[in-house]
Amino acid sequence: MADSLSEDDILEAIARHAGRPGQGPQLRRTGAGIAQLPMLDLRIVRCVETRTTQPETRAGTYDTSGRPTYEGDLRDHPVEPPKDPTVSRTVEFVLRGSVRTVPCGCDEGRQPCSRCRAKGKLRCDTGPMCPACKGVEPCTWCDGTGERRKDRTTAESARESPAAGRTTCVKCRKPRTACPECRGWGTKKCPQCDDTGFRVCPVCSGERSTEHTPCDGTGLVTLWTGGSVGHAPERTALKLPEPAPPLRVRQQTGRVGAWERVTLTSVGDPLPDGLDPAHIEAVESALAPLQGEVARRVDIGRLQLAAVSIPDDPDHVFYVFPGRDGPEVLPIWSRRRSLRVAAAVAGVVVLVLLVVALV
């Protein structure tokens, strides 16, 4: 970081900015006011660890040799945290001696089909209506029932007479009485069940049973006690002072590279020397360890910033901060000037509205 700026350095920088080098002491005599506004940018990434145990099951004979093992209580088992605290990861463990393969309890890897209830077939919907007779007159003799209707009146005797264009009914076998399209069924032949009324179950293919899912049809399952250690990053940020300096100041100070930056990697690392006393308590509070924290990276950025007001120029506040080539000066409108400009703009708006109203 550039050397800390004294008040004389700050006033002389403003004098040079105004084209009056060497007049820094004169600014002090005229009553220049200097307010120190040290800036702090604190960013913390913590690696927080969680540990859980749970019973685990896999189908068939499952090989757990690729997983590390632990003994006793998982919370006592040492696990190296990631070198980079921003990395998320999960390590799966197996409790030593807990692995066993046992019968599943199913019927040799099969289970009754739940779709057809172990019947192997499903009832089929009635086929589509015959387009010729519409199902109203499939057979003039039996009406598609297979037997002569007993309740026919004598007036219907002509209807029962064999008619040209008709064919033999497949149900009552009466010649020249059935619709030639459906042959007495009243419906088209069902393409799914061939008019049997039943179709093969699509789930079990008629075998009445399906593979038992929990064991993948093996009839065996492997059981063990599993442990899981997870590492996840948690991020915290702290920016001071509050309220923050104007946006232009924050942007300009970020561009000139005047910030001093320090990185801490352990809970016990001391704070950097020269940290502003007004920030120490807030920083220490933010750096307090979290439950489960096993690693961290702390990036601390700090910048000396001063806001200077000069009686001879009440329309500006001069912000001064260290730069690569010496102190940088950034004049910003003072609150007084901002209010005057706002009032002037408001006056113009009111005047325009009055003119519009009178036209």
C-alpha positions in Angstrom: 0.0 0.0 0.0 1.2 3.5 -0.6 2.4 5.4 2.4 -0.3 6.7 4.7 -1.4 10.2 3.8 -0.9 12.9 6.4 -3.2 15.9 6.6 -0.5 18.0 5.0 -0.3 15.5 2.1 -4.0 15.7 1.7 -4.2 19.5 1.6 -1.3 19.8 -0.7 -2.9 17.3 -3.1 -6.0 19.4 -3.2 -3.9 22.6 -3.8 -2.1 20.9 -6.8 -5.5 19.7 -8.1 -6.7 23.4 -8.1 -3.5 24.6 -9.8 -2.0 26.1 -6.7 0.9 23.9 -5.8 2.5 24.7 -2.4 -0.7 26.3 -1.1 -1.6 23.4 1.2 -0.8 25.3 4.4 -3.0 28.2 3.1 -5.9 25.8 2.8 -5.5 24.8 6.5 -5.4 28.5 7.5 -8.7 29.2 5.7 -10.4 26.5 7.7 -10.4 23.4 5.5 -12.1 20.5 7.2 -10.7 16.9 6.9 -12.9 13.9 7.7 -11.2 10.5 7.7 -13.4 7.9 6.0 -11.3 4.7 5.9 -12.8 2.1 3.5 -12.9 -1.6 4.3 -13.9 -4.5 2.0 -14.0 -7.8 3.8 -14.9 -11.1 2.0 -15.0 -14.4 3.8 -15.4 -17.9 2.4 -15.8 -20.6 5.0 -15.7 -24.3 4.4 -18.5 -25.7 6.7 -18.6 -29.4 7.4 -21.7 -31.6 8.0 -21.7 -35.3 9.0 -24.6 -37.7 8.9 -25.0 -41.5 9.1 -27.9 -43.6 7.7 -28.7 -47.2 6.7 -28.2 -47.8 3.0 -29.5 -50.5 0.7 -28.5 -51.6 -2.8 -30.0 -54.3 -5.0 -28.1 -57.6 -5.4 -24.6 -58.2 -4.2 -23.1 -54.7 -4.1 -19.4 -54.0 -3.9 -18.5 -51.3 -1.3 -14.8 -51.7 -1.5 -14.4 -48.5 -3.4 -15.6 -46.4 -0.4 -13.4 -45.5 2.6 -14.4 -47.0 5.9 -14.7 -45.6 9.4 -14.9 -47.2 12.9 -16.9 -46.1 15.9 -18.6 -42.7 15.7 -18.3 -40.8 12.4 -17.8 -37.5 14.2 -14.5 -38.8 15.6 -13.2 -39.9 12.2 -10.6 -37.5 10.8 -11.4 -36.0 7.3 -9.0 -33.6 5.6 -10.9 -30.5 4.5 -10.4 -29.3 0.9 -7.4 -27.0 0.2 -9.7 -24.6 -1.5 -12.6 -23.6 0.8 -14.8 -22.6 -2.2 -15.0 -26.2 -3.4 -18.1 -28.3 -2.5 -17.7 -32.0 -2.1 -19.2 -35.0 -0.4 -17.2 -38.0 0.9 -19.2 -41.3 1.4 -18.0 -43.8 4.1 -19.0 -47.3 5.1 -19.0 -48.4 8.8 -16.5 -51.2 9.0 -18.2 -54.6 9.6 -21.7 -53.4 8.8 -21.9 -54.7 5.2 -24.1 -57.8 4.7 -26.0 -59.4 1.8 -29.4 -60.9 2.8 -32.4 -62.4 1.0 -34.8 -59.8 -0.3 -37.9 -61.6 0.9 -39.6 -61.7 -2.6 -40.4 -64.7 -4.7 -37.0 -65.4 -6.2 -36.8 -62.0 -7.6 -40.4 -61.7 -8.9 -43.4 -59.9 -7.6 -47.1 -60.2 -8.6 -48.0 -57.8 -11.4 -49.8 -54.8 -9.9 -51.3 -53.7 -13.3 -53.3 -56.8 -13.9 -53.4 -58.1 -10.3 -51.5 -61.3 -11.4 -54.1 -62.3 -14.0 -51.9 -61.7 -17.0 -54.7 -60.0 -19.0 -56.8 -56.9 -18.8 -60.4 -56.3 -19.9 -60.6 -54.7 -23.3 -62.9 -51.8 -24.2 -65.6 -52.5 -26.8 -64.5 -52.0 -30.3 -65.6 -48.9 -32.4 -69.2 -48.7 -33.6 -69.9 -50.3 -37.0 -70.0 -47.4 -39.6 -72.7 -49.2 -41.7 -75.4 -50.1 -39.2 -74.3 -47.8 -36.3 -75.0 -50.8 -34.0 -78.8 -50.2 -34.4 -79.6 -53.0 -36.8 -76.6 -55.4 -36.8 -79.0 -58.4 -37.5 -82.6 -58.2 -38.4 -83.2 -61.6 -36.7 -81.4 -61.4 -33.4 -80.3 -57.8 -33.1 -76.8 -59.0 -32.3 -77.9 -61.1 -29.4 -77.5 -64.5 -31.0 -81.1 -65.5 -30.3 -84.4 -64.5 -32.0 -86.1 -61.7 -30.2 -89.4 -63.1 -28.6 -91.0 -59.7 -28.3 -91.3 -58.8 -32.0 -94.7 -57.9 -33.2 -96.3 -59.1 -36.3 -95.8 -55.7 -37.9 -92.1 -56.4 -37.8 -92.3 -59.6 -39.8 -91.3 -57.9 -42.9 -88.2 -56.6 -41.2 -87.3 -60.1 -40.2 -87.5 -61.4 -43.8 -84.2 -62.1 -45.5 -83.0 -59.0 -47.4 -80.8 -58.6 -50.3 -77.3 -57.3 -49.5 -77.4 -58.9 -46.1 -75.1 -61.7 -45.0 -75.1 -64.6 -42.5 -75.1 -63.5 -38.9 -72.1 -64.9 -37.0 -74.1 -64.9 -33.8 -77.4 -66.5 -34.7 -76.2 -68.1 -38.0 -79.4 -66.8 -39.8 -78.6 -66.2 -43.5 -79.0 -62.8 -45.2 -80.0 -61.0 -42.0 -76.8 -59.5 -40.8 -75.1 -56.2 -41.7 -72.3 -57.1 -44.2 -69.9 -54.7 -42.5 -70.0 -56.1 -39.0 -71.7 -59.5 -39.7 -74.0 -59.1 -36.7 -71.6 -57.8 -34.1 -72.7 -54.1 -34.3 -69.1 -53.0 -33.8 -65.9 -53.3 -35.8 -63.6 -56.0 -34.9 -61.5 -54.8 -31.9 -57.8 -54.7 -33.1 -56.5 -55.1 -29.5 -58.3 -58.3 -28.4 -59.7 -59.7 -31.6 -63.1 -59.4 -30.0 -62.3 -61.7 -27.1 -62.9 -58.9 -24.6 -59.5 -59.3 -23.0 -56.0 -58.2 -24.0 -52.5 -59.2 -22.7 -51.2 -57.1 -19.8 -48.6 -54.7 -21.3 -46.6 -54.7 -18.0 -46.0 -58.4 -17.4 -46.6 -59.6 -21.0 -49.1 -62.2 -19.6 -46.6 -63.7 -17.2 -48.6 -62.5 -14.2 -45.5 -61.3 -12.4 -42.7 -58.7 -12.8 -39.1 -58.3 -11.7 -38.9 -57.2 -8.1 -37.5 -53.6 -8.2 -35.8 -53.4 -4.8 -33.5 -56.3 -5.6 -33.4 -55.9 -9.5 -34.7 -59.5 -9.8 -31.8 -61.0 -7.9 -33.6 -62.0 -4.8 -30.8 -60.4 -2.7 -30.1 -57.0 -1.2 -26.9 -55.6 0.3 -27.2 -53.5 3.5 -24.7 -51.4 5.4 -24.4 -48.3 7.6 -23.2 -45.4 5.5 -21.6 -42.1 6.6 -21.5 -38.9 4.7 -19.2 -36.0 5.2 -20.1 -32.9 3.3 -18.0 -29.7 2.7 -19.9 -26.6 1.5 -18.7 -23.0 1.1 -20.5 -20.2 3.0 -19.8 -16.6 2.0 -19.9 -13.4 4.1 -19.2 -9.8 3.0 -18.7 -6.6 5.0 -18.2 -3.2 3.5 -17.5 -0.1 5.6 -18.1 2.8 6.2 -21.8 3.0 6.4 -23.3 4.9 4.7 -20.9 4.2 1.8 -19.1 7.1 0.0 -20.7 8.3 -3.3 -20.8 5.9 -6.2 -18.2 7.9 -8.2 -15.8 7.6 -5.3 -16.3 3.9 -5.0 -15.8 3.4 -8.7 -12.7 5.6 -9.0 -11.0 4.1 -6.0 -11.6 0.6 -7.4 -10.0 1.6 -10.7 -6.7 3.2 -9.5 -5.6 0.1 -7.6 -4.9 2.0 -4.4 -6.3 -0.7 -2.1 -4.1 -2.7 0.2 -5.2 -6.4 0.3 -4.4 -9.1 2.7 -5.4 -12.8 2.7 -5.9 -14.8 5.9 -6.3 -18.6 5.8 -6.8 -19.7 9.4 -9.0 -18.9 12.3 -6.0 -17.9 14.5 -4.4 -15.5 11.9 -3.8 -12.0 13.4 -5.5 -9.0 11.8 -3.2 -6.9 9.6 -1.4 -4.0 11.2 -2.8 -0.6 10.6 -6.4 -1.7 10.4 -8.5 1.3 11.4 -9.6 1.2 15.0 -13.2 2.0 14.0 -13.3 -1.3 12.0 -11.6 -3.7 14.3 -14.7 -4.7 16.3 -16.8 -5.2 13.2 -14.1 -7.3 11.6 -13.5 -9.5 14.7 -17.3 -10.1 14.9 -17.5 -11.1 11.2 -14.5 -13.4 11.6 -16.0 -15.4 14.5 -15.9 -19.1 13.6 -19.1 -20.8 12.6 -20.3 -24.1 13.9 -18.7 -26.8 11.7 -16.2 -24.5 10.1 -13.0 -26.4 9.1 -11.3 -24.0 6.7 -11.5 -20.5 5.5 -10.2 -17.8 3.3 -10.5 -14.1 4.3 -9.7 -11.3 1.8 -9.3 -7.9 3.5 -9.1 -4.8 1.4 -8.6 -1.4 3.0 -8.1 2.1 1.7 -7.3 5.4 3.4 -10.0 7.9 2.2 -10.5 11.5 3.3 -13.3 13.9 2.6 -12.2 17.6 2.6 -14.5 20.6 2.6 -13.0 24.1 1.8 -14.8 27.3 2.7 -13.7 29.0 -0.5 -15.4 26.2 -2.6 -18.6 25.3 -0.7 -20.0 23.6 -3.9 -17.6 20.6 -3.7 -16.3 18.0 -1.3 -12.8 16.8 -2.2 -12.2 13.1 -1.8 -8.5 12.2 -1.4 -7.0 8.7 -1.4 -3.6 7.1 -2.2 -2.9 6.3 -5.9 -0.1 4.6 -7.8 1.6 7.9 -8.5 0.7 9.8 -5.4 -2.5 11.1 -3.8 -5.6 11.1 -6.1 -8.3 13.9 -5.8 -11.9 13.5 -6.8 -14.2 16.5 -6.4 -17.9 15.7 -5.8 -20.8 18.1 -5.6 -21.5 19.0 -2.0 -25.0 18.5 -0.5 -25.5 22.3 -0.7 -25.0 22.3 -4.4 -27.0 19.2 -5.0 -30.0 20.7 -3.2 -29.7 24.0 -5.2 -29.6 22.1 -8.5 -32.6 19.9 -7.4 -34.5 23.1 -6.4 -33.7 24.7 -9.8 -34.9 21.6 -11.7 -38.1 21.5 -9.6 -38.7 25.1 -10.4 -38.3 24.6 -14.1 -40.7 21.6 -14.0 -43.3 23.7 -12.1 -42.9 26.6 -14.6 -43.4 24.2 -17.6 -46.5 22.8 -16.0 -47.9 26.2 -15.5 -47.3 27.2 -19.1 -48.9 24.0 -20.3 -51.9 24.7 -18.1 -52.3 28.2 -19.4 -52.0 27.3 -23.1 
